[in-house]
Amino acid sequence: MDISNTQEVKVFDLELNQKRKNTYTGKVSSFEGKDNDGDNKYSSWFANFVGDAFEKAANLKNTDTITLLRAKIENQYNKDSKMRYVTITIFDFEKVERKHTEE
């Protein structure tokens, strides 16, 4: 699946991937709406930041919010664990700057 529309996600646990050249690896979380009880519902994904996103990811901090501009969802098989993992490969994003208001 290819993500071409804008989608906001929060970034967590971002680190330079030692096994893949020019790749940052981490997790992203997206808001999916409310469940039947009215509670917020989120989805979490493993994420690889490559291409233009690799350079930009170096400046991200834990819990920063970004808007995905170009990304792809993949279902990858890990030979070592013999399991499949859904991951997002992020090619480009913009950091969302939140303005703090004082009350």
C-alpha positions in Angstrom: 0.0 0.0 0.0 1.3 3.5 -0.9 0.6 6.5 1.3 0.4 9.7 -0.7 -2.0 11.8 1.3 -1.0 13.7 4.4 -1.2 11.7 7.7 0.0 12.9 11.1 1.9 10.5 13.3 4.0 10.7 16.5 7.6 9.4 16.4 9.1 7.2 19.2 12.4 5.4 19.8 14.2 6.7 16.7 17.7 5.5 16.2 20.3 5.0 13.5 19.9 1.6 12.0 23.3 -0.2 12.2 22.3 -2.9 9.6 20.7 -0.7 6.9 22.7 2.1 5.3 21.2 5.6 5.5 18.2 4.5 7.6 16.7 5.6 10.9 14.4 3.1 12.5 11.8 3.7 15.1 8.0 3.6 15.8 5.2 5.8 14.8 1.7 6.1 16.2 -1.4 7.4 14.4 -4.7 8.5 15.8 -7.5 6.3 14.3 -10.6 7.9 15.9 -12.7 6.9 18.8 -13.8 3.4 19.9 -17.3 2.4 20.9 -16.7 3.7 24.4 -15.5 7.1 23.2 -11.9 6.5 24.0 -9.1 7.5 21.6 -7.8 4.7 19.4 -4.3 4.6 18.1 -2.3 2.3 15.8 1.5 1.8 16.2 3.9 0.9 13.4 7.5 0.0 13.0 9.0 2.7 10.7 12.1 3.1 8.5 13.1 6.7 7.5 15.0 6.7 4.2 15.8 9.1 1.3 14.8 12.7 2.1 13.3 11.5 5.4 16.7 10.1 6.5 18.3 13.5 6.6 15.4 15.1 8.3 15.0 12.4 10.9 18.3 13.3 12.5 16.6 16.4 14.0 13.6 14.6 15.4 13.0 14.1 19.1 10.9 11.5 20.9 7.2 12.3 20.7 7.6 14.8 17.8 4.6 14.9 15.4 5.3 14.7 11.7 3.1 14.8 8.6 3.8 11.9 6.2 4.2 13.3 2.7 5.4 10.1 1.0 5.4 6.6 2.6 4.8 3.0 1.9 3.3 0.2 4.0 5.1 -3.1 3.7 4.5 -6.6 5.2 8.0 -7.9 5.7 9.1 -11.4 6.6 12.0 -11.8 9.1 14.0 -15.0 8.4 15.5 -15.1 11.8 12.3 -14.9 13.8 10.1 -16.5 11.1 7.5 -13.8 11.6 5.9 -11.1 9.4 6.0 -7.5 10.5 4.0 -4.6 9.1 6.3 -1.6 8.6 6.1 1.9 7.2 8.9 3.1 5.0 8.9 6.9 5.2 10.4 8.7 2.2 9.5 12.3 3.1 7.8 14.2 5.9 7.3 17.6 7.5 7.7 18.2 11.2 4.5 19.6 12.7 5.2 22.7 14.8 2.7 23.1 17.6 2.2 26.6 19.0 1.9 26.7 22.8 -0.7 29.0 24.2 -0.6 30.3 27.7 -3.9 30.2 29.7 
